[in-house]
Amino acid sequence: MEIERLDRASMNRRRFVATCVLAAGTPLLDWPAFAGVSGAPASGLHPWLPQIPTPRKLWVIPFAGDVEEGMLLESAAGLAGRRVMQGKWDTLIYENFPNEGYQQWFVEYSKAKKAEVTRMGLDELVAALKQAGVARGYLLYRYEQSARPLHTAGKLDESANVAASLAVAHQGLVVSERLVERMEKLGLGRLLDARDRTESWCFAEHEFSRRVLGTADPKSRHARSLMIALNAFICSATGEVYAKALARCEEDAPVLGWGCDAEDAQTVPSSKWGLFQTATNWCHNLTVKRLAEPFRRRNCATVTLSIGRLWIGVTASITSTLP
């Protein structure tokens, strides 16, 4: 997204949603969207999620249709994103997801950014991350094999969330029992056995970011790359640990992903503590899409308001997820 810098202050979330509402021709209701904005002008939207510098290189990996391989790939992309944010590396990881929207976005991205693209398989990626010092080893989890439907409450095996939460602390990839032998052949050693570890134990084990919270079904791989890159605590959005994690976060922080309970059971607590839900539980490649230097795409709407000119290509949802 690109925004012309004028003499107005950086946008907050309510102001951005109000802008989208105006662009759609919808009444603004009574929201004080332009009130209480202060500070120096910014070159982009208010960073509800920290942005990731544009990489010099992009490693493109085939789509991981297997969930456990997808979990591994998400953790690899997250560790790479973390290193790029820290200024210690120059490469991000992109999954070649066979969706028209993702494919078009990648074409436009490649034209605009001209990153050096290298295509490789998952095993080759793991070996390269080990050699580059991005991954020191792996964190072992047990993939839940229950018949429980995705994003529903029930008996959970939380070890996948524990392993993903601690990936940054241990600088390790997230590996299921089934993939252990394969990863060890590539030179990875075990850094932590997260099996039988709980989210409550994990929350007390490490100092996580207060600017973001991750929620995820332990059976789902999506959106974990950005959670890991941002050093987010990742939980299933159920029980006491969810409330504690929300209470610890800064006001107006985003909740990435989607957990394992009814919608109101997840959104009411987050609204109570002043966070907002992103419902990003089906998103791929979030570390690449969080670039600090947006690029102009074709077929984007142009909206000129008092705050300037914006090139937007967004989906705005005004629901109970907004506190």
Beta strands, then each sheet from edge to edge (+ up, - down):
strand 1: 2-3
strand 2: 57-62
strand 3: 91-96
strand 4: 116-119
strand 5: 137-141
strand 6: 172-176
strand 7: 190-193
strand 8: 213-216
strand 9: 233-235
strand 10: 254-258
strand 11: 276-277
strand 12: 301-305
strand 13: 308-312
sheet 1: 1+ 13- 12+
sheet 2: 3+ 2+ 4+
sheet 3: 6+ 5+ 7+
sheet 4: 9+ 8+ 10+ 11+
end
